[in-house]
Every structure is written in C-alpha cells, then in structure tokens.
C-alpha cells in the first residue's frame, strides 16, 4: 500500500480512527467503511487477527453494503484498466496476473466475459489476480457463470478477502 516501510501491528493498534482508516482503508477497494467499523475492535494481536476482524465486518454487513464492496472493484481488463485509471494496487495486481500484456483477441475475450458476468449477476467478476494467471482467470469466468447469484456473492467476498489479505501483508508487519 504505502511506499514507506509498513507499520507493525502495535503501531496499527495505536492509531487514531482517522489514521487507521487512512492506512487500512485501501485494503478493501474504495471501501474505507470496513476499516472504520473495525477500528473499535482494537487491539489486534496479529495481522491475521486484524484480517479476520476486517472480514467479519464484511460478513456481518448488510447485503447492500456487501454488494457495494463488490461493485467497487474494477472489471479485469476493463475500460478503467485500459485507460490507466485503476488504483495503484489494482494495476499492480492485474499486471502480476499477466493482464497488462494481452493480445487484442485476449482483451476481447475478457471484455465479453466481463459483460456476460455483469449481465447475469449485476456486479463485476472479482478474483484475486495475484494468486492467478490469465488462463485460470478465464477458466474462472467459465466455471463461475454456472453458479447461482448467492454462490457468487459468497465467492466474490471470499476472493475479496484474499485480495485484502495480500494488501494487508503489504502494509502491516508483525
């Protein structure tokens, strides 16, 4: 997250609410409400426990808030990515999956897959790009398009939890 050394868990625990939200908020794409709601659960004994508390906040949120979190994520290889308008984290994550160097045909395949997924579920396809490569992501579209909306909401929140874990590990040390 940050270009400086990560804060340790003791430093995270000592942050005032606004500072905690500034540091931890970007762990969840455009959703600082998660960090804000989790701040009161301090102190956290470890980064893992902080992550669990953040994910519990998401799991316990109303479905509308969960859907807003899902919808805060960009399409993979979508307009924002092609225009260079993603967050620094999303740009890096998509690049690590090999999505920054696609052929025009591959871009078209991603865009068709994104459109089919959004049409069926009403939100973007979310997958932890840092843990996948383009072939696995494209296969994920094929498999997950057969799921129910309820299955996909659970799957999306699980993938967002993985993304948050990796982002958290980038910004907080033990």
C-alpha positions as CSV (number, residue, x, y, z in Angstrom):
1,X,0.0,0.0,0.0
2,X,2.4,2.6,1.2
3,X,5.7,3.5,-0.4
4,X,7.3,3.6,3.1
5,X,8.1,0.8,5.5
6,X,4.9,-1.0,6.7
7,X,3.7,-0.2,10.2
8,X,3.8,-3.0,12.7
9,X,0.7,-4.3,14.4
10,X,1.5,-2.4,17.6
11,X,1.7,0.9,15.6
12,X,-1.6,0.0,13.9
13,X,-3.3,-0.6,17.3
14,X,-2.2,2.8,18.5
15,X,-3.6,4.8,15.5
16,X,-6.4,7.2,15.9
17,X,-9.6,6.3,14.0
18,X,-8.9,8.6,11.0
19,X,-5.3,7.5,10.7
20,X,-6.3,3.8,11.0
21,X,-8.9,4.3,8.2
22,X,-6.2,6.1,6.0
23,X,-3.7,3.2,6.4
24,X,-6.1,0.2,6.5
25,X,-9.0,1.6,4.3
26,X,-7.3,0.9,1.0
27,X,-7.0,-2.8,1.8
28,X,-10.6,-3.0,0.6
29,X,-11.2,-1.4,-2.8
30,X,-12.8,2.1,-2.4
31,X,-14.5,0.9,0.9
32,X,-13.0,2.7,3.9
33,X,-16.2,1.9,5.9
34,X,-14.7,-1.5,6.6
35,X,-11.7,-0.1,8.4
36,X,-13.8,2.5,10.1
37,X,-16.2,-0.1,11.5
38,X,-13.3,-2.4,12.6
39,X,-11.2,0.2,14.3
40,X,-13.2,-0.2,17.6
41,X,-12.2,-3.9,17.8
42,X,-8.6,-3.0,18.6
43,X,-6.1,-4.1,19.9
44,X,-5.3,-6.8,17.3
45,X,-2.8,-9.4,18.4
46,X,-1.5,-10.1,14.9
47,X,-2.0,-9.2,11.3
48,X,-4.0,-12.4,10.9
49,X,-6.4,-11.4,13.6
50,X,-6.8,-7.9,12.1
51,X,-7.6,-9.5,8.8
52,X,-10.2,-11.8,10.4
53,X,-11.8,-8.8,12.1
54,X,-12.0,-6.8,8.9
55,X,-13.5,-9.9,7.1
56,X,-16.0,-10.3,9.9
57,X,-17.1,-6.7,9.4
58,X,-17.7,-7.5,5.7
59,X,-19.5,-10.8,6.5
60,X,-21.8,-9.1,9.1
61,X,-22.6,-6.1,6.9
62,X,-26.0,-5.9,5.2
63,X,-26.1,-7.4,1.7
64,X,-26.4,-3.9,0.1
65,X,-23.0,-2.9,1.7
66,X,-21.5,-6.2,0.6
67,X,-22.7,-5.6,-2.9
68,X,-21.3,-2.0,-2.8
69,X,-18.0,-3.5,-1.9
70,X,-18.1,-6.0,-4.7
71,X,-19.2,-3.3,-7.2
72,X,-16.3,-1.1,-6.0
73,X,-13.9,-3.5,-7.8
74,X,-12.9,-2.8,-11.4
75,X,-13.5,-5.2,-14.3
76,X,-10.4,-7.2,-15.2
77,X,-9.0,-5.7,-18.4
78,X,-11.9,-3.3,-18.4
79,X,-12.2,0.3,-19.5
80,X,-10.6,1.6,-16.4
81,X,-7.6,-0.7,-16.8
82,X,-7.2,0.1,-20.4
83,X,-7.4,3.8,-19.7
84,X,-4.8,3.5,-16.8
85,X,-7.4,4.7,-14.3
86,X,-7.2,1.9,-11.7
87,X,-5.8,2.2,-8.2
88,X,-2.1,1.6,-7.9
89,X,-2.9,-1.7,-6.1
90,X,-5.3,-2.9,-8.8
91,X,-2.9,-2.0,-11.6
92,X,-0.1,-4.0,-9.9
93,X,-2.4,-6.9,-9.2
94,X,-3.7,-7.2,-12.7
95,X,-0.2,-6.9,-14.1
96,X,1.0,-9.7,-11.8
97,X,-1.6,-12.0,-13.4
98,X,-0.3,-11.2,-16.9
99,X,-3.3,-9.0,-17.7
100,X,-1.2,-6.0,-18.7
101,X,0.2,-7.7,-21.8
102,X,-2.7,-9.2,-23.7
103,X,-3.4,-9.5,-27.4
104,X,-6.3,-7.7,-28.9
105,X,-8.1,-11.1,-29.1
106,X,-7.5,-11.8,-25.4
107,X,-8.7,-8.3,-24.5
108,X,-11.9,-9.0,-26.4
109,X,-12.3,-12.4,-24.6
110,X,-12.0,-10.6,-21.2
111,X,-14.4,-7.9,-22.2
112,X,-17.0,-10.4,-23.4
113,X,-16.6,-12.5,-20.3
114,X,-17.0,-9.4,-18.1
115,X,-20.1,-8.4,-19.9
116,X,-21.7,-11.9,-19.6
117,X,-20.8,-12.0,-15.9
118,X,-22.2,-8.5,-15.2
119,X,-25.3,-9.3,-17.2
120,X,-26.0,-12.4,-15.1
121,X,-25.1,-11.2,-11.6
122,X,-25.2,-7.4,-11.7
123,X,-21.7,-6.9,-10.4
124,X,-18.1,-7.3,-11.7
125,X,-16.2,-10.6,-11.7
126,X,-13.7,-10.5,-8.8
127,X,-10.8,-12.9,-8.4
128,X,-7.6,-12.5,-6.6
129,X,-5.4,-11.7,-9.6
130,X,-2.2,-12.0,-7.6
131,X,-2.9,-15.7,-7.0
132,X,-4.0,-16.4,-10.6
133,X,-2.8,-16.1,-14.2
134,X,-4.9,-15.2,-17.2
135,X,-5.7,-18.8,-18.1
136,X,-7.0,-19.5,-14.6
137,X,-9.0,-16.3,-14.6
138,X,-10.6,-17.0,-17.9
139,X,-11.5,-20.5,-16.7
140,X,-12.9,-18.9,-13.5
141,X,-15.3,-16.9,-15.7
142,X,-16.5,-20.2,-17.4
143,X,-17.0,-22.0,-14.1
144,X,-18.5,-19.2,-12.1
145,X,-21.0,-18.2,-14.8
146,X,-22.8,-21.5,-13.9
147,X,-23.2,-20.5,-10.2
148,X,-26.2,-19.0,-8.6
149,X,-26.2,-15.4,-7.5
150,X,-26.0,-16.4,-3.9
151,X,-23.0,-18.7,-4.6
152,X,-21.3,-15.9,-6.4
153,X,-21.8,-13.3,-3.7
154,X,-20.1,-15.8,-1.3
155,X,-17.3,-16.5,-3.9
156,X,-16.8,-12.8,-4.5
157,X,-16.5,-12.0,-0.8
158,X,-14.0,-14.9,-0.4
159,X,-11.9,-13.5,-3.3
160,X,-12.1,-10.0,-1.8
161,X,-10.8,-11.5,1.5
162,X,-7.8,-12.9,-0.3
163,X,-7.1,-9.6,-2.0
164,X,-7.4,-7.8,1.3
165,X,-5.0,-10.3,3.0
166,X,-2.3,-9.7,0.4
167,X,-2.8,-5.9,0.6
168,X,-2.7,-6.0,4.4
169,X,0.5,-8.0,4.4
170,X,2.0,-5.3,2.1
171,X,1.1,-2.6,4.5
172,X,1.4,-4.1,8.0
173,X,4.1,-6.1,9.6
174,X,4.0,-8.2,12.7
